[in-house]
Amino acid sequence: MDRTLILAQGKALALLAAMLQRGGIIDASEFGNLLGIYAVTVAETEPDQGDILAVWAGIVRDSADLDG
């Protein structure tokens, strides 16, 4: 897996989560939590994809914590 690419995409998702929160659509931390749940579900059949989604969820949650 390309670590740089995965981290960049996670940061892009964190930006998207911040914009959704700013628009009053969903709280960024909730977005991160839902992404984490999705990661667990995906990991049942596609472990590598689940791992990537879990990293992204962590980045989104960490970013939300910094803003919160």
C-alpha positions in Angstrom: 0.0 0.0 0.0 1.2 3.5 -0.8 1.3 5.2 2.6 1.6 8.7 1.2 -1.5 8.3 -1.0 -3.6 6.8 1.8 -2.7 9.6 4.1 -3.4 12.3 1.5 -6.8 10.8 0.7 -7.6 10.6 4.4 -6.8 14.3 4.8 -9.0 15.1 1.8 -11.8 13.2 3.6 -11.1 15.2 6.8 -11.5 18.4 4.7 -14.8 17.1 3.3 -16.0 16.2 6.8 -15.2 19.8 8.0 -17.1 21.2 5.1 -20.1 19.0 5.8 -20.0 20.1 9.4 -19.7 23.7 8.5 -22.8 23.3 6.2 -24.7 21.8 9.1 -25.1 18.4 7.4 -23.2 16.1 9.8 -20.8 16.5 12.6 -17.2 15.7 11.5 -16.7 13.3 14.4 -19.9 11.5 13.5 -18.7 11.2 9.9 -15.5 9.7 11.2 -17.3 7.3 13.4 -19.6 6.1 10.6 -16.6 5.7 8.4 -15.0 3.6 11.1 -18.1 1.4 11.3 -18.0 1.1 7.5 -14.3 0.1 7.7 -15.2 -2.8 10.0 -17.9 -4.0 7.7 -15.8 -3.9 4.6 -12.9 -5.6 6.4 -15.1 -8.7 6.8 -14.7 -9.4 3.1 -11.9 -7.1 2.0 -9.3 -6.8 4.8 -6.9 -4.5 2.9 -9.7 -2.1 2.0 -11.0 -2.2 5.6 -7.6 -1.2 6.8 -7.4 1.7 4.5 -10.9 2.9 5.5 -9.9 2.5 9.2 -6.9 4.8 8.7 -9.1 7.4 6.9 -11.6 7.2 9.8 -8.9 7.8 12.3 -7.6 10.8 10.4 -11.1 12.3 10.2 -11.8 11.7 13.9 -8.4 13.2 14.8 -9.1 16.2 12.7 -12.5 16.7 14.2 -11.0 16.5 17.7 -8.6 19.3 16.8 -11.4 21.5 15.6 -13.8 20.6 18.4 
